[in-house]
């Protein structure tokens, strides 16, 4: 599900960048910046890279889910879903003389996500049906936190923006128990 959320964001960002800059290839990719061995990820070169920087449980997303089951057979008690906030980095991974290009693409990406801060099935019908909606907010982080964050991701700062993507729901639809249906006893009246 996390993969589908990031791929959805990258797909719509790519459509925006292709229209604005009249390019054919994908500019935005979902990728690590480095391979497992530490070398630079070739898929991320000269791209706007969306990558997961952290995951948090959203403790404020309290939603009541209606129990369901067949009439007359009781209801199913399901394991509650987990609501997640994804910390997603949007980084411009361009080198050398392409630095101005990096800033241009990053500015356009920020403007796109500002204008399209909510993705749901109404405004993006191609969204995975298991996702309810995605809400993006820019996270302000101080220089010390920024330093720590980029140290984790290889130590080389790239022009970037950190987004909190809210309301990613993981629901295994696991059934915890079947609760018997409570019915009123029949009262018979004697004749």
C-alpha positions as CSV (number, residue, x, y, z in Angstrom):
1,X,0.0,0.0,0.0
2,X,2.9,2.4,0.8
3,X,4.3,1.7,-2.6
4,X,1.0,2.5,-4.3
5,X,0.7,5.8,-2.4
6,X,4.2,6.9,-3.6
7,X,3.7,5.6,-7.1
8,X,0.4,7.5,-7.3
9,X,2.0,10.8,-6.3
10,X,4.9,10.3,-8.7
11,X,2.5,9.4,-11.6
12,X,0.5,12.6,-11.2
13,X,3.6,14.7,-10.6
14,X,5.1,13.3,-13.9
15,X,1.9,14.3,-15.8
16,X,2.3,17.8,-14.4
17,X,6.0,18.1,-15.3
18,X,5.5,16.7,-18.8
19,X,2.8,19.3,-19.5
20,X,4.7,22.2,-18.0
21,X,8.1,21.4,-19.5
22,X,7.1,19.5,-22.6
23,X,9.3,16.5,-21.9
24,X,8.6,12.9,-22.8
25,X,10.5,11.0,-20.2
26,X,9.5,10.6,-16.5
27,X,11.1,13.4,-14.4
28,X,9.8,12.1,-11.1
29,X,10.7,8.6,-9.9
30,X,10.1,6.6,-6.7
31,X,13.6,5.4,-5.8
32,X,16.3,5.2,-3.2
33,X,19.2,7.6,-3.7
34,X,21.7,4.9,-3.2
35,X,21.9,1.2,-4.0
36,X,22.4,-1.3,-1.1
37,X,26.1,-1.3,-1.7
38,X,26.3,2.5,-1.3
39,X,26.7,3.5,-5.0
40,X,24.4,6.1,-6.5
41,X,21.1,4.7,-7.8
42,X,21.2,5.2,-11.6
43,X,17.4,5.4,-11.8
44,X,17.6,8.5,-9.6
45,X,20.1,10.4,-11.6
46,X,18.8,13.7,-13.0
47,X,15.3,13.1,-11.6
48,X,13.0,14.5,-8.9
49,X,13.1,11.6,-6.5
50,X,10.3,10.6,-4.1
51,X,11.4,8.4,-1.3
52,X,10.2,7.3,2.0
53,X,12.0,9.0,4.9
54,X,9.9,7.7,7.7
55,X,6.6,6.2,8.8
56,X,4.5,7.3,11.8
57,X,1.3,5.8,13.2
58,X,-1.5,8.5,13.0
59,X,-3.0,8.4,16.5
60,X,-5.6,11.1,15.7
61,X,-7.3,9.1,12.9
62,X,-10.2,7.6,14.9
63,X,-12.7,6.2,12.6
64,X,-15.6,4.0,13.5
65,X,-16.0,1.1,11.1
66,X,-19.4,-0.4,10.8
67,X,-19.4,-4.1,11.6
68,X,-20.7,-6.2,8.9
69,X,-22.0,-9.7,8.4
70,X,-24.8,-11.7,7.0
71,X,-28.2,-10.9,8.4
72,X,-29.2,-13.4,11.1
73,X,-25.7,-14.7,11.4
74,X,-24.2,-12.2,13.7
75,X,-21.5,-9.6,12.8
76,X,-17.8,-9.8,12.2
77,X,-15.4,-8.0,14.5
78,X,-12.4,-7.0,12.4
79,X,-8.9,-6.1,13.5
80,X,-8.9,-2.3,13.3
81,X,-6.8,-0.8,10.4
82,X,-3.7,1.2,11.1
83,X,-3.6,4.8,9.9
84,X,-0.2,6.0,8.8
85,X,1.6,9.2,8.1
86,X,4.4,8.8,5.5
87,X,7.3,11.2,5.6
88,X,8.1,11.5,1.9
89,X,11.1,13.4,0.6
90,X,10.8,15.1,-2.7
91,X,14.4,15.7,-3.7
92,X,16.0,17.2,-6.9
93,X,18.9,14.8,-7.7
94,X,20.7,16.7,-10.5
95,X,24.4,17.3,-10.7
96,X,26.8,20.0,-11.7
97,X,25.6,22.3,-14.4
98,X,22.1,21.0,-14.2
99,X,21.6,22.6,-10.7
100,X,19.3,25.4,-12.1
101,X,17.3,22.7,-13.8
102,X,17.0,20.9,-10.4
103,X,15.6,24.1,-8.8
104,X,13.2,24.6,-11.6
105,X,11.7,21.1,-11.4
106,X,11.6,21.2,-7.6
107,X,9.8,24.6,-7.6
108,X,7.3,23.1,-10.1
109,X,6.8,20.0,-7.9
110,X,6.2,22.1,-4.8
111,X,3.7,24.3,-6.7
112,X,1.9,21.1,-7.9
113,X,1.6,19.5,-4.5
114,X,0.5,22.9,-3.0
115,X,-2.3,23.1,-5.6
116,X,-3.1,19.4,-5.3
117,X,-2.7,18.7,-1.6
118,X,-5.5,16.2,-1.5
119,X,-5.7,13.1,-3.7
120,X,-8.9,11.0,-3.5
121,X,-11.1,9.0,-5.8
122,X,-13.1,12.1,-6.8
123,X,-10.1,14.0,-8.2
124,X,-7.9,11.0,-9.2
125,X,-10.2,8.1,-10.2
126,X,-7.1,6.0,-11.0
127,X,-6.1,5.9,-7.3
128,X,-5.8,2.4,-5.9
129,X,-9.2,1.5,-4.3
130,X,-7.5,0.4,-1.1
131,X,-6.3,4.0,-0.5
132,X,-9.0,6.3,0.8
133,X,-7.2,9.6,0.3
134,X,-3.8,11.1,0.5
135,X,-3.3,14.5,2.1
136,X,0.1,16.3,1.7
137,X,1.5,18.9,4.1
138,X,5.0,20.4,3.9
139,X,7.0,19.7,7.1
140,X,9.2,22.4,8.4
141,X,12.4,21.0,9.8
142,X,15.3,22.9,11.5
143,X,18.8,22.8,10.2
144,X,19.9,20.2,12.9
145,X,17.1,17.9,12.0
146,X,17.8,18.5,8.3
147,X,21.4,17.5,8.9
148,X,20.4,14.4,10.7
149,X,17.9,13.4,8.1
150,X,20.4,13.8,5.2
151,X,23.1,12.0,7.2
152,X,20.7,9.0,7.3
153,X,20.2,9.2,3.5
154,X,23.8,9.3,2.5
155,X,25.2,12.6,3.9
156,X,24.9,14.7,0.7
157,X,22.2,17.3,0.9
158,X,20.0,17.8,-2.2
159,X,17.5,20.6,-2.7
160,X,14.3,19.0,-1.3
161,X,11.1,19.3,0.5
162,X,9.8,16.9,3.2
163,X,6.1,16.1,3.0
164,X,3.8,14.4,5.6
165,X,1.4,12.3,3.6
166,X,-1.6,11.6,5.9
167,X,-4.2,9.0,6.0
168,X,-2.6,6.0,4.4
169,X,-4.6,3.1,5.7
170,X,-3.3,-0.4,5.9
171,X,-6.1,-2.8,6.5
172,X,-5.5,-6.6,6.3
173,X,-9.3,-7.1,6.7
174,X,-8.4,-9.8,9.3
175,X,-11.4,-11.1,11.2
176,X,-10.9,-11.1,15.0
177,X,-14.1,-12.9,15.9
178,X,-17.7,-13.5,14.9
179,X,-20.1,-12.0,17.4
180,X,-23.4,-13.8,17.8
181,X,-26.4,-11.7,16.8
182,X,-28.5,-10.8,19.8
183,X,-32.2,-11.2,19.3
184,X,-35.2,-10.6,21.5
185,X,-36.8,-13.8,22.8
186,X,-40.2,-14.5,21.4
187,X,-43.0,-14.0,23.8
188,X,-46.0,-16.2,23.2
189,X,-49.4,-15.2,24.5
190,X,-51.6,-18.1,25.6
191,X,-55.1,-18.4,24.3
